[in-house]
Amino acid sequence: MQRRTLFKLGLASAAALALAGGAAGWLLQPGLHQDGRLSPAGQSVFVAVGRAVLDKSLPAEAGERHKALAGLLARIDTLVQALPSHAQAELSQLLSVLASVPGRHALAGPGPPWEQASIADLQQALQNMRLSALALRQQAYAALHDIATGAYFADAATWPLLGYPGPMKI
């Protein structure tokens, strides 16, 4: 291979990588805003996770269910804002990847978009993550599960579902 051909190949490769990196940055929406609140991409992931892991705990009526999920998102915002900046950055990256089609397929497996997936589809995707041989997928599942359930059951209105009477009066 001549030097000139090698140089052209290197330039073409660099241009392709720059273009791919720019496209990936454009396609990936941040999972969190700069202020530590969930972005629309992050909200869609957590609504889906909440629907899946809290299925039997959420109200059956659609309006009440929507209200409960909105409250969940508000409590997740509060929780995330209390995290250190490095943990916020990692969570934002996870939510960005899961909000993208290729990332969702890689981490959660193939299936419909989060917003269109049935409860069974969502539960299967999370189960695939939980039982994966890859530690990264298991850690992603654990983070999503623990954040969603912790934020949901932090609301005193949900405590009766657990049989928890509340803190003892001293």
C-alpha angles and dihedrals in degrees: 000000000000122000092243092054091047091050092050091048090051092050093047091049092049091050091049092050092048091050092047092047091049091048091049091051090049094046097045112078115205114256092218134033119236090264091059096256123131115268119219088265091053092046092054091052094048094045088054093047090046092050090051104043097034096041098126093035097055120088114268096224111088096228093049091044090053090049091050092050091048088053089049091055091049091052091047089053089053092047094047093048088057092055121098115262094254091054090047090052092050092047091048090053092049092050091046092053094045091048091057120080096234092045093048090051092048097047105027102023131244118319144111122309114282093254094051100040122110121235089256091052091050093047090050092050091051091045089053089054094045095050097039121127088226114090091210092061091046091050091048090052092048092050094048093044096046095045093048097045095039093051093045096049092043086080110092090219089069096051095090088061087063095042089245111145093198131253118332116257111239 
